[in-house]
Amino acid sequence: MNRPDWKPTWRKPVGIIALIVAMILYVVLVVTLIEPISRWHVLLQVPVYLILGVVWLLPLKRFLIWMETGRWG
């Protein structure tokens, strides 16, 4: 659907590339933590892995809003 006033922006392609790079960096960080965390008791490991699995979602909403609108919130 093309609107006459619609113009493509640079934010979406740059945002997608930034998301991919950020996810790769986050995965590398978490993978480096697996070995030391694996030595802990399982009851300590579970909350750490839950937190690490969810924490990357926190900045995602604002970032997606920026990609769509150009504003940070």
N, C-alpha and C positions, 0 to 999 in steps of 0.2 A: 504494500500500500504506500504509494508515494504522495506525500503532501507537498503542495507548492512551496511552503515555507521551511521544509525539512532540509537540513544540510548535515552530511556526515561529520562526525567529530573524530579527533585523534585519540580521545580518551578511551574508547572501547578497545581498539587494538593494543594500545599501550597498556591498558588495564589488564587485558587478558595475558599479555606477556609478563607483566609484573606479578600477576597471580601465579603463573606457572613457575617463575623464578622463586617467588616466596615459598611456594609449596615444596619445591625441591630443596631449598635451604632448610626449611622446617623438618623435612623428612631426614635429611642428613644429620641435623642436630639431635633428633629423637633417636635415630639409629645409634649414634655414638653414646647415648645414655642407656641403651638396652643392657649392655654388658655389666656395668656397675649395678644397675637396678635389679638385674636377675639374681644377684647374690643376696638380696633382701628376702625377708620372710614374705610369703605369698599375700598375707593380709596387708602388708605395706605396699606391695607391688600393684595390687588392684586399684586403689584410689589414684596412684601416680599415673597409671596407664589411662584411667578414665579422664583425668585432668588433661593429660597430654593429647588425648583423642578429641577433646572438646575445645581446648583453649584457642586453637587456630581459627575457630568460628567467630570469636569475639570481634575482631576488626573487620570481618567480612561484610556485614551489613552496611557500615559507613562507606567502605570502599566501593561496593556495588552502587550505592546512591551517588557517589562521586562520578563513577563511570557513566551513569545515566544522566545526571543533571549538572555536574560540575561543581556541586556544593558538597561539603563534608558532613551532612547530617540533615 
